[in-house]
Amino acid sequence: MTELELLGLRAHGEACGQAVLKACAEDFQVDEVLDIPLSGQGEHLWLWVEKRGLNTEEAARRLARAAGMPLKAISYAGLKDRQALTRQWFSLHLPGKADPDLAAAEGDSLRILERTRHARKLQRGAHAANGFTLRLTRLAADLPALDARLEQIRREGVPNYFGLQRFGHDGGNLVEARAFAARRELPSQRNLRSRLLSAARSYLFNRVLAERVAAGSWNRAQPGDLLAFTDSRSFFMAGEAECADPRLALLDLHPTGPLWGAGDSPAGAAAKALEETAGRREAPLCDWLGEAGLVHERRILRLPIARLAWHYPTTDILQLEFVLPAGCFATVVVRELVDLLPAGPMDTSCVF
């Protein structure tokens, strides 16, 4: 196992079997959940786009070329996988302009499903959640054990790791981040800078979370923890009373871990000691993130799985449906269930 894989300790026991994910794009479907009421008028054209085998940045470039406008005028809420069938919103800034002809952007890999106007552009992170429909094929598993595991994660959630895709092929983003951190430099290209800073932050968070999983404390509050609600970025210190808050058992309230930036961890007691130890082990990365101007933020350690449902179309296929908060990874849910086998070349003729 790689360094990154070793950090992703399972919380609920060994895998219940093996399966393939993403034999074809339709095996990994994502629908962005946006709770913004769109007015139907304004200088921003919002597009509900379905894309297949295309990442978000590539889709934005295609829309920009077809509209004859700069890429910076295209906005989206979040990045979606390339090897997937995804539906998400984009917005185009068109002050005083009519809707452009976007036919050149469409094709087998991109379709515009809906268009509407709105007064404001789509902001990064504006979506409330993502809905997933996953199909695990070539399933070889103990099905009663798998059903029991699914019931367990519905009750208890899973560790909220950043998925391996955050770190690039073979962890290449983290390798590059370490190199820049060693030189105390930042990439000049904005997209690369953002990607490497994000990879470093995510890796440090995963280190702390893996320690909490090993200690059995990832899903319970302890004095000194900083607690946050599932859909909130604010947090508060846990004392003895807060550790008994019934909302913890309901998976509404969770302990958090650090997203590194300038300054010391605001956690207390054992949580602070753990985070400071992790920071000392990776001092060049931590210093680099602070020098880049990032501020300390928090991320929930426990990931609740909303609207989880499953069935077996055949004995060797498991189909899952669930909703996760924005910024969370479906692959960390799957990892608590089965070991994933290599998918091989993606089948472009597959139908769901």
C-alpha positions as CSV (number, residue, x, y, z in Angstrom):
1,M,0.0,0.0,0.0
2,T,1.1,3.6,-0.6
3,E,1.6,6.2,2.1
4,L,-1.7,7.7,1.2
5,E,-3.6,4.4,1.3
6,L,-2.1,3.5,4.7
7,L,-3.6,6.7,6.1
8,G,-7.1,5.6,5.1
9,L,-7.6,3.2,8.0
10,R,-11.1,1.5,7.9
11,A,-13.3,2.2,10.9
12,H,-15.7,-0.7,10.6
13,G,-13.5,-3.7,10.0
14,E,-12.1,-5.6,7.1
15,A,-13.7,-5.4,3.6
16,C,-16.7,-7.6,3.0
17,G,-15.5,-8.6,-0.4
18,Q,-14.3,-7.2,-3.7
19,A,-15.8,-5.3,-6.6
20,V,-15.1,-3.0,-9.5
21,L,-16.2,0.6,-9.5
22,K,-16.4,2.6,-12.8
23,A,-16.3,-0.1,-15.3
24,C,-18.2,2.5,-17.3
25,A,-19.1,6.1,-16.6
26,E,-22.7,5.3,-15.7
27,D,-21.4,3.2,-12.8
28,F,-20.6,6.5,-11.0
29,Q,-23.3,9.1,-11.3
30,V,-23.3,12.4,-9.5
31,D,-26.1,15.0,-9.3
32,E,-25.3,18.4,-7.8
33,V,-27.8,19.5,-5.2
34,L,-28.4,23.2,-5.3
35,D,-30.9,24.9,-3.0
36,I,-30.7,28.4,-4.6
37,P,-34.0,29.6,-6.1
38,L,-33.2,30.9,-9.6
39,S,-35.1,34.0,-10.6
40,G,-35.3,33.5,-14.3
41,Q,-33.8,36.9,-15.0
42,G,-30.4,38.7,-14.7
43,E,-27.1,39.0,-16.3
44,H,-25.9,35.5,-15.6
45,L,-27.0,32.5,-17.7
46,W,-27.1,29.3,-15.5
47,L,-26.8,26.0,-17.3
48,W,-27.6,22.5,-15.9
49,V,-25.1,20.4,-17.7
50,E,-24.7,16.6,-18.0
51,K,-21.2,15.5,-18.8
52,R,-19.7,12.0,-19.4
53,G,-15.9,11.3,-19.4
54,L,-15.2,15.0,-19.0
55,N,-13.9,16.9,-16.0
56,T,-15.4,20.2,-14.8
57,E,-12.6,22.4,-16.0
58,E,-12.7,20.8,-19.5
59,A,-16.5,21.4,-19.6
60,A,-16.0,25.0,-18.7
61,R,-13.4,25.5,-21.4
62,R,-15.8,24.0,-24.0
63,L,-18.6,26.3,-22.9
64,A,-16.3,29.3,-23.0
65,R,-15.1,28.5,-26.6
66,A,-18.7,27.9,-27.8
67,A,-19.9,31.2,-26.3
68,G,-16.8,33.1,-27.5
69,M,-16.0,34.4,-24.0
70,P,-13.1,34.2,-21.6
71,L,-12.8,31.2,-19.3
72,K,-12.9,33.5,-16.2
73,A,-16.5,34.4,-17.1
74,I,-17.6,30.8,-16.5
75,S,-18.3,29.8,-12.9
76,Y,-19.2,26.5,-11.3
77,A,-19.8,25.3,-7.7
78,G,-17.5,22.3,-7.5
79,L,-15.2,20.0,-9.4
80,K,-16.7,16.7,-10.5
81,D,-15.0,13.5,-11.6
82,R,-13.9,12.9,-15.2
83,Q,-14.6,9.1,-15.1
84,A,-18.3,9.5,-14.3
85,L,-21.7,10.6,-15.5
86,T,-22.3,13.9,-13.7
87,R,-24.9,16.7,-13.7
88,Q,-23.9,20.1,-12.4
89,W,-24.5,23.8,-12.7
90,F,-22.4,26.4,-14.6
91,S,-23.0,30.1,-14.9
92,L,-21.9,32.4,-17.7
93,H,-21.6,36.2,-17.1
94,L,-23.5,37.9,-20.0
95,P,-24.1,41.6,-19.0
96,G,-26.3,43.2,-21.6
97,K,-25.9,40.2,-23.9
98,A,-28.4,37.7,-25.3
99,D,-28.0,34.0,-24.7
100,P,-25.2,32.6,-26.9
101,D,-25.5,29.7,-29.2
102,L,-23.8,26.8,-27.3
103,A,-24.4,24.0,-29.8
104,A,-20.7,23.7,-30.5
105,A,-20.1,22.7,-26.9
106,E,-22.5,19.8,-27.0
107,G,-21.9,16.3,-28.1
108,D,-21.7,12.8,-26.8
109,S,-19.7,13.9,-23.7
110,L,-21.7,17.1,-22.8
111,R,-25.4,18.0,-22.9
112,I,-27.1,21.1,-21.7
113,L,-30.3,20.0,-19.9
114,E,-31.6,23.3,-18.7
115,R,-31.0,27.0,-19.1
116,T,-32.2,29.9,-16.9
117,R,-31.1,33.4,-16.0
118,H,-30.2,34.7,-12.5
119,A,-29.0,38.0,-11.0
120,R,-25.8,36.5,-9.5
121,K,-23.0,34.2,-10.7
122,L,-22.6,30.7,-9.3
123,Q,-20.1,30.8,-6.4
124,R,-17.6,28.0,-5.6
125,G,-19.0,25.8,-2.9
126,A,-22.5,27.1,-3.3
127,H,-24.1,23.7,-3.8
128,A,-25.6,22.1,-0.7
129,A,-24.7,18.5,-1.4
130,N,-24.1,15.8,-4.1
131,G,-26.4,12.9,-4.8
132,F,-24.7,9.7,-5.9
133,T,-25.8,6.6,-7.7
134,L,-23.0,4.0,-7.8
135,R,-22.9,0.6,-9.2
136,L,-20.3,-2.0,-8.0
137,T,-19.8,-4.7,-10.6
138,R,-18.0,-8.1,-10.5
139,L,-19.1,-8.2,-6.8
140,A,-17.7,-11.1,-4.9
141,A,-18.8,-10.6,-1.3
142,D,-20.5,-12.1,1.7
143,L,-23.9,-10.4,1.0
144,P,-25.4,-10.8,4.6
145,A,-22.2,-9.2,6.0
146,L,-22.3,-6.5,3.3
147,D,-26.0,-5.7,4.3
148,A,-25.0,-5.5,7.9
149,R,-22.1,-3.2,7.1
150,L,-24.4,-0.9,5.1
151,E,-26.8,-0.8,8.0
152,Q,-23.9,0.1,10.3
153,I,-22.6,3.0,8.2
154,R,-26.2,4.3,7.9
155,R,-26.3,4.4,11.7
156,E,-22.7,5.5,12.4
157,G,-21.4,7.2,9.3
158,V,-17.8,6.8,8.0
159,P,-14.5,8.6,8.5
160,N,-14.6,11.8,6.4
161,Y,-11.3,11.2,4.5
162,F,-10.4,13.1,1.4
163,G,-10.4,10.6,-1.4
164,L,-7.3,9.4,-3.1
165,Q,-8.3,11.3,-6.3
166,R,-7.5,14.6,-4.4
167,F,-3.8,13.6,-4.5
168,G,-3.5,12.9,-8.2
169,H,-2.2,9.8,-10.0
170,D,0.1,7.9,-7.7
171,G,0.0,10.8,-5.3
172,G,1.7,13.1,-7.8
173,N,0.0,16.3,-6.4
174,L,1.4,15.6,-2.9
175,V,4.9,14.9,-4.4
176,E,4.8,18.3,-6.2
177,A,3.5,20.0,-3.1
178,R,6.4,18.7,-1.0
179,A,8.9,19.9,-3.6
180,F,7.4,23.4,-3.6
181,A,7.3,23.4,0.2
182,A,10.9,22.4,0.4
183,R,11.9,25.3,-1.8
184,R,9.4,27.6,0.0
185,E,7.9,28.6,-3.3
186,L,4.4,28.7,-4.8
187,P,3.4,27.7,-8.4
188,S,2.8,30.8,-10.5
189,Q,-0.2,29.1,-12.3
190,R,-3.3,29.7,-10.2
191,N,-5.0,26.3,-10.9
192,L,-1.8,24.4,-10.1
193,R,-1.2,26.4,-7.0
194,S,-4.8,25.7,-5.8
195,R,-4.5,22.0,-6.5
196,L,-1.2,21.5,-4.7
197,L,-2.2,23.6,-1.7
198,S,-5.4,21.6,-1.5
199,A,-3.5,18.3,-1.7
200,A,-1.2,19.2,1.1
201,R,-4.1,20.4,3.3
202,S,-6.0,17.2,2.6
203,Y,-3.1,15.0,3.3
204,L,-2.5,16.6,6.7
205,F,-6.2,16.3,7.6
206,N,-6.2,12.6,6.6
207,R,-3.1,12.0,8.9
208,V,-5.0,13.4,11.9
209,L,-8.2,11.5,11.0
210,A,-6.3,8.2,10.6
211,E,-4.9,8.7,14.1
212,R,-8.4,9.3,15.5
213,V,-9.6,6.2,13.7
214,A,-6.8,4.1,15.1
215,A,-7.7,5.5,18.6
216,G,-11.4,4.9,18.1
217,S,-12.2,8.5,18.7
218,W,-13.1,9.7,15.2
219,N,-16.8,9.4,15.8
220,R,-17.1,10.6,19.4
221,A,-16.4,14.0,21.0
222,Q,-13.9,14.5,23.8
223,P,-13.2,17.6,25.8
224,G,-11.0,20.0,23.8
225,D,-12.5,18.9,20.5
226,L,-13.9,21.6,18.2
227,L,-17.4,20.6,17.2
228,A,-19.4,21.5,14.1
229,F,-22.7,20.7,12.5
230,T,-22.8,18.8,9.3
231,D,-23.5,21.8,7.1
232,S,-21.8,24.6,9.0
233,R,-18.3,26.0,8.8
234,S,-18.4,27.4,12.3
235,F,-17.3,25.4,15.3
236,F,-17.2,25.6,19.1
237,M,-15.1,24.0,21.9
238,A,-16.4,20.9,23.6
239,G,-16.5,20.6,27.3
240,E,-18.0,17.8,29.3
241,A,-21.5,19.0,28.7
242,E,-21.0,19.3,25.0
243,C,-19.6,15.8,24.8
244,A,-23.0,14.6,26.0
245,D,-25.0,16.6,23.4
246,P,-27.7,14.2,21.9
247,R,-27.1,15.7,18.5
248,L,-23.8,13.8,18.3
249,A,-25.7,10.5,18.4
250,L,-28.1,11.8,15.7
251,L,-25.1,12.5,13.4
252,D,-26.0,16.2,13.3
253,L,-23.0,17.3,15.3
254,H,-19.4,16.0,14.9
255,P,-15.8,16.4,16.1
256,T,-13.6,18.2,13.6
257,G,-10.0,18.0,12.3
258,P,-7.7,20.7,11.0
259,L,-7.4,22.2,7.6
260,W,-4.0,23.7,8.0
261,G,-3.3,27.4,7.7
262,A,-1.5,30.1,9.6
263,G,-1.5,30.0,13.4
264,D,-1.8,27.4,16.1
265,S,-4.6,24.9,16.3
266,P,-7.5,26.3,18.3
267,A,-8.4,22.9,19.6
268,G,-7.7,22.0,23.2
269,A,-6.5,19.0,25.4
270,A,-5.8,15.7,23.5
271,A,-7.1,17.0,20.2
272,K,-4.6,19.9,20.2
273,A,-1.7,17.7,21.2
274,L,-2.5,15.3,18.4
275,E,-2.8,18.0,15.8
276,E,0.4,19.7,17.0
277,T,2.3,16.4,16.8
278,A,1.1,15.9,13.3
279,G,2.1,19.4,12.4
280,R,5.6,18.9,13.7
281,R,6.0,15.7,11.6
282,E,5.1,17.7,8.5
283,A,6.5,21.1,9.4
284,P,7.6,22.1,5.9
285,L,4.1,21.5,4.5
286,C,2.4,23.2,7.5
287,D,4.7,26.3,7.2
288,W,4.2,26.4,3.4
289,L,0.4,26.5,3.8
290,G,0.6,29.3,6.3
291,E,3.0,31.3,4.2
292,A,0.6,30.9,1.3
293,G,-1.9,32.9,3.2
294,L,-4.3,30.1,4.1
295,V,-6.1,30.5,7.5
296,H,-6.9,27.6,9.9
297,E,-10.2,26.0,9.1
298,R,-12.0,22.8,10.3
299,R,-13.6,19.8,8.6
300,I,-15.9,17.3,10.3
301,L,-14.2,14.0,11.1
302,R,-17.3,11.9,10.7
303,L,-19.3,11.7,7.4
304,P,-23.1,11.1,7.8
305,I,-24.6,9.2,4.9
306,A,-28.0,10.6,4.0
307,R,-30.8,8.7,2.2
308,L,-28.7,5.6,1.9
309,A,-30.5,2.8,-0.1
310,W,-29.2,-0.2,-1.9
311,H,-30.2,-3.3,-3.9
312,Y,-28.7,-6.1,-6.0
313,P,-29.8,-6.0,-9.7
314,T,-27.9,-9.4,-9.9
315,T,-25.9,-11.3,-7.3
316,D,-22.7,-9.8,-8.6
317,I,-23.8,-6.1,-8.8
318,L,-24.5,-3.8,-5.9
319,Q,-26.3,-0.5,-6.6
320,L,-26.0,2.3,-4.0
321,E,-27.8,5.6,-3.7
322,F,-26.9,8.3,-1.1
323,V,-26.4,12.0,-0.6
324,L,-23.2,13.5,0.9
325,P,-22.4,17.1,1.9
326,A,-20.5,19.2,-0.6
327,G,-16.7,18.5,-0.6
328,C,-17.1,14.9,0.6
329,F,-16.1,11.7,-1.3
330,A,-18.3,8.8,-2.3
331,T,-15.2,6.6,-2.6
332,V,-14.6,6.7,1.1
333,V,-18.0,5.2,1.6
334,V,-17.3,2.4,-0.8
335,R,-14.0,1.8,0.9
336,E,-15.7,0.8,4.1
337,L,-17.6,-1.9,2.1
338,V,-15.3,-3.7,-0.3
339,D,-11.8,-3.7,-1.8
340,L,-11.8,-2.2,-5.3
341,L,-10.4,-4.2,-8.1
342,P,-8.8,-2.5,-11.2
343,A,-11.5,-1.5,-13.6
344,G,-9.5,-1.7,-16.8
345,P,-10.3,0.5,-19.8
346,M,-13.7,2.2,-19.3
347,D,-16.4,0.7,-21.4
348,T,-18.0,3.5,-23.5
349,S,-21.0,1.3,-24.6
350,C,-22.2,0.5,-21.0
351,V,-25.8,1.4,-20.2
352,F,-27.3,1.8,-16.7
